[in-house]
C-alpha cells in the first residue's frame, strides 16, 4: 500500500493544526460561512468571522466600499448582528465548517472586549471547541476609537490584562494596526501579556475625493486602504516585529496586507510570518486562495523543503543584494 505524501503546507499555529497557512480575514468572507458557495472551505486553513461587538451594528452608510487602482478602500463600520444574535443564530453553523474558525472580537471599551471574548470562549468550551481562537480587532480605522487599544504599549497592556484571564479555552491574539507609530513596542507589550500569536496588521487610514462633486467618496469621509498598495508596508512591519520581538519569544505572526498571489504570501513567510490572511483578493476572485496554495506548494518544493514551516523567517540578509533572478523578474511581471 502506497503511503500518502506529507502536506507541504500544513502548519501548527499556536497549537492549532491547519491544513495550510491561508486564513480568510475578518469582514471579507461574510459573517461566517457565506463563501462556501464559491470556495471550498475545506481547502483553506481557517476563516475569521466578522468582527463581533456586544450590540448589533448597521455600520456606515453607502458608499462604504470602493475599488482603487491598487486595491480598495472601505469604511464598513463593524456591521454585525451583535453578540447574542451571533451566538444564538449563527455560531451553530460553525460545527459544519470544514476548516478552523476564528472569531474576531471588537468593542469600544475594555468591558466590550471582555464581554465578547468571555462569551465566545464559553461557547467554544460548551460546543467542544467549535471556535479555536479569538482575534481582538484593535486596529479598525473606520469607527471612532477603533484603533485606540492598539495604538500604544500601555493601552494594549491594559486591554489584555482584562481579556486574557477570561479566555481559557481559545487561543488569543490581537490584530494590530500598521498605522501606530510604535508597532514593535505594541507587539512586544502584547507578547508580555501572554498572547498566543500576533496578527500584523490591518487596513491603513485613507480617503478618496470625487473631484466633480468635490465631496468625499465615502460616506464616512475616510476609510481603510487594503490590497496590493499596502503589501510592502505590511511586509516591513512583519519583518521588524519578527526580528525584534516575536522570534525570540517564539510567538507566531499572522501576516495581513495585500496577498493577491502566492508570491505575496511567500514574501510574508520569508519575513517571519507563520500564516497569512487574505481579504481584498476575495472580492476580485473568491477562489484565489486555491491558486495561492498551488503556487506555495510548488515554491516549497523548488526551495528543497518538505514543509513551508522550514521557510518561516528564512530571509537571506547575508548574501550580497543585486538584480532579481530571472524567475523573480518573471513572477513580478505577472503580478
Phi, psi and omega in degrees: 000129182284139179282162179270132180294139179299148178281115184291347183254359181294140180222160170245112183257102178054037179093000179254121179280125178238144180289336174200169186277012181277122176236127177283129188287151179303135176085358183244354183238026184083189181288321184210290188235019186298335181282357184299337181285341183238348181220128176290106183291350175284356181258001180242175181278311185200159172243136172258130181293169167303155176293127182258131177246162181303319181248154179299148177224133176277341182084189183279162178286165174289153351283140179230005171207131183217146178281153175234170177296330183235038178143225177206167176232136181220153174217061183297317178088031176058040176298128179193163185282354183093160186301309185299313181294323179297313181294319185281320190252338186245317184306323180303334180292341182296337179300328183268002182288132180275010177224172177290153180236124175253144180253129175270124180250136180223167179183182182237006177204166177299320180299323177299310181298318179299316181298313181294311183298316181296318181290320178294319179296319179295320178296319179300319180294317182289335184262007179079026175087032180296330171252136184249345181207154175239125178255119180277114180278095178248027187219023179276119182273005191256007176222156179297132182067014184295335180248006188301310188287348176255012188272333181220156176303322182295317183289319178293327176295315179300316181295311184291331175297332178272323186276319185307318182293337183268353178257103187246343185243334178262158168285154185226133173206153177267153172256109190266151185273137174286352184272348179292149181278355182217063184296320179297318179295318178295318179297317179297320178295320178297318179299321181294341179263011171084028176291155183271341180196178176225135169259125181228112004224236183212192178291162177249143180304135183201173177205164175229149178234133173279110188287342178280315179273344182063031180239157174300141181286332178263144179295332180276002184074302178244163180209202182243129178276133175220170178104194186305326181297334182273342190301311181299328178293311180297324181298316179296320179297317179299314179302313183295313183294319180298310185291324190268329183222323189283319183299311181295330180270356181058040178254120183289152178249136170254114184274144177218131178146093169073028175281105179250329181226169184298328180298322178298316179295318180298322177299316178299317179300311181297328181284346177129002179278140176269337179211173181210155178256149173238136181218291181303323180301330182293331180288329179276320181204099183296347178263006182301329177302330180293316179295323178297317180296320178298315180295320180293321179300315179294323179295315179302318179295315180297330179281358178075026181249155179266340181213146183297336179300334179290347182256359179294120180073016185273027178296129181273105180259000185261325181290150179300136176279152180191197180301148179295153177292162178302320181295319179294317179298320179295316180297317181295323181291340181270353182289000000 
